[in-house]
Amino acid sequence: MSTKGDILQAIKARLESITQANGYSTDVKKVFADKIPMGIQLAAHEVPCIFVLDGPDSFTGKHDCIAGDWDIRLQLWHKSGLADSVMIDFARNVYKGIFANHPT
């Protein structure tokens, strides 16, 4: 696998660990990384969920060195009609999961 592929798999694994059993206040049901369904196809038991979207890459060369920018985006999906505080808490749990790999 490529370096970017390894990074995507590591991100996916961290996101899948965001569950109440692991101490987070959000219970992520599914992380979609390879096969992305249309949002309207999500069933109630599949949210909250996260889409890991692999965007276009760009490379630049400077001083005999190649620098790459990898575009990876996350879309957070939850039930409609929820309070903003629920989505803010969801996003906060995602940041903790990715950057700290721990709910606190």
C-alpha positions in Angstrom: 0.0 0.0 0.0 1.1 3.6 -0.5 2.1 6.0 2.3 -1.2 7.9 1.7 -3.2 4.7 1.8 -1.5 3.7 5.1 -2.4 7.2 6.5 -6.0 6.9 5.4 -6.3 3.4 7.1 -4.8 4.8 10.3 -7.3 7.7 10.2 -10.2 5.3 9.6 -9.1 3.1 12.5 -8.9 6.0 14.9 -12.4 7.3 13.8 -13.9 3.8 14.3 -12.7 3.9 17.9 -14.9 6.8 18.7 -17.5 5.0 20.7 -19.1 5.4 24.1 -17.5 2.1 25.2 -14.1 3.8 24.6 -15.1 6.8 26.7 -16.3 9.2 24.0 -19.7 10.9 24.3 -20.5 10.1 20.6 -21.0 6.6 19.3 -19.9 6.5 15.7 -21.8 3.7 13.9 -19.8 3.6 10.6 -16.8 5.1 8.9 -17.0 5.1 5.1 -13.7 5.3 3.4 -13.7 3.2 0.3 -17.3 2.9 -0.9 -19.1 6.1 -0.2 -22.9 5.8 -0.3 -25.2 8.7 -1.1 -26.3 10.6 2.0 -30.0 9.8 1.3 -29.2 6.1 1.4 -28.1 6.2 5.1 -30.5 4.4 7.5 -31.2 5.7 11.0 -29.0 2.9 12.5 -26.0 4.1 10.5 -25.7 7.6 11.9 -23.7 9.2 13.3 -21.2 8.3 10.7 -18.1 9.7 9.1 -17.1 9.9 5.4 -13.4 9.9 4.8 -13.0 11.6 1.4 -9.8 11.3 -0.6 -9.3 14.5 -2.6 -6.9 15.4 -5.4 -3.2 15.6 -4.5 -0.8 18.3 -5.7 3.0 18.3 -5.8 5.5 21.1 -6.1 9.3 21.0 -6.6 11.7 23.3 -4.9 15.4 23.1 -4.5 15.6 19.4 -5.7 12.9 18.5 -3.2 9.3 17.4 -3.9 6.6 18.6 -1.5 3.2 17.0 -1.6 -0.2 18.2 -0.4 -2.6 15.4 0.3 -6.3 16.4 0.4 -8.2 14.3 2.9 -11.6 15.6 4.0 -14.0 14.4 6.7 -17.8 14.7 6.5 -19.7 14.2 9.7 -23.3 13.0 9.4 -25.9 12.8 12.1 -29.6 12.8 12.4 -31.3 15.9 11.0 -32.9 18.3 13.4 -30.4 17.9 16.2 -29.2 20.8 18.3 -25.9 22.5 17.3 -24.4 21.4 20.6 -24.7 17.8 19.5 -22.8 18.4 16.3 -20.2 20.5 18.1 -19.7 17.6 20.6 -19.5 15.2 17.6 -16.8 17.3 16.0 -14.9 17.7 19.3 -14.9 13.9 19.7 -13.5 13.5 16.2 -10.7 15.9 16.9 -9.9 14.1 20.1 -10.0 10.8 18.4 -7.6 11.8 15.6 -5.2 14.0 17.4 -5.1 12.5 20.9 -6.5 9.0 20.3 -8.2 9.4 23.7 -11.6 10.9 24.8 -10.0 13.3 27.3 
